[in-house]
């Protein structure tokens, strides 16, 4: 049996953002030792994150343009940009192979299926959905 207190707090992403799960009415969040947290932190931490100032080695710095790119309007060039920023964000030795497949669910929704293969482990799949309506509203508020 796996010790529920081992690893890092498991981050869950849904349409409302990120959250933790607290199983069994305990104060301890569900923990995990997988690669999902690394992927989510790499994708959604801005490359200008202030903590990078203290990390002297460039390969230790975290963050990417993924989130910023996900706020752009849905166009073919921006979809390609988002796919490239997905791969760039996950350019980490913890991942042996990374693939990003972006598909249109409807005229205003995109689904990004990210497949990562950690060395010596099974493939993991992370599915992120972005609603075009949200992108438009965010762009109108000045987030580009």
N, C-alpha and C positions, 0 to 999 in steps of 0.2 A: 504494500500500500504506500502511496506517495504521501509525504508529509505536506500538509496544506500550508505550512509556514516556510517552505523552501522556495527560493527564487525571488522574483520581483512581483509587485502587484500587477496583475494582468489587466491590461487596458482593453476595454471594449469600445468599438466605434459603432455608432448607429446614426440615424437621421438627426438626432438631437445633439450630437457631439461625442465626447469621450466620457467614460465612466468606469467605475470599479464595481465588482460584484461582491457582496458580503454574504456568503452561504451560511445557512444554519443559524441566522441571527447572532453572529459573533462580530466582534469589533475588528477582526482581522480580515482584510480583503482576500479574495481568491488569489493565489500566487501561481506563477508559471515560470518555467525555465526555457521556454521556446524562443523563437525569433520574432514573434509578432510585435512585441514591445519595441525591439530594436528597429523594426521596419516603421512602425507608427511614429516613433520619436524622430527617426531620420526624415520621414516625409513631412511631418507637421511642425517641426521646429524651424523657425526662420534662420536662414544662413547668417543673419546679423545678430543672432542670439548673443547677449552680453557675456554669458559665461565663456564663450570662445576666447575672450580677451585673455583669460588665465591659462589657456591651453597653448603652450608654446609650439608644439609639433602640429603641423598642418593636418596630418592624417588623423589626429585625435579630435579635431574640431567637428562639431555636429551641425546639422541644419542643411536646408536645401531651398530651392525656389519652388518646390512642388505646390505648397499651399498658395503662394502668390499666383502661380500659373493656373491653379484650379479656379481662381476668381475671375479669370478672363472670360469674355463672351465665347459662346460655343461656335467656333469656326473650324474649318479643316486645319488651318495652320496652327491654331491654338490647341487642337486635339493632338497634333503631332508634337508640339512643344511640351504638352503635359506628359505624353508618353516618354519623351526624352528625359524630362526632369524626374520622372519616376525611376528610370534606370540609373540616372546620375545620383539621385538621393540614396539609392541602395547599393552604391559602389563601395562595399565594405567587405573585408576579408571573411566576415561571418557567413556571407552568402557565396556559394559556388556558382550558381546560375540565377539570373533574375529575368523575368519576362513580364511585360505589361501589355494587356490587350484591352483597348478601350472600344466600347460599342455604344451605339445610341439605342436607348431603351424606347424613347419617344423623341419628339422634336425638341423637347426641353430637358431631357435627362440623359446623362452619360453614366456608364458603369465601367469602372476600371478594375479588371481582374488582374491582380498581381500574383505571380507565382514565384516563390523563392525556394531555392534548394540549398540548405545549409550542408556543408561537408559532413558526410557520414550520417545524415538524417534524411527522413522522408521529405518530399515536397510539401510546402505549406502554401495555402492559397488565402489571400486577403482580398476581400471584395469591398470596394469603396464606390458609393453612388453619389453623384452630385446632381442636384436639380437645377436646371437652367433658370427657373424663376428666382431661386436664391441668388444665383450669380448676377442676374440683372439687378436685383434689389441692392446687392452689395456694391455693384459698380456705380449705381446711382448715388450711393452714399460716399463715393470718392475712393473706394478701395480698388485699385487697379492692379 
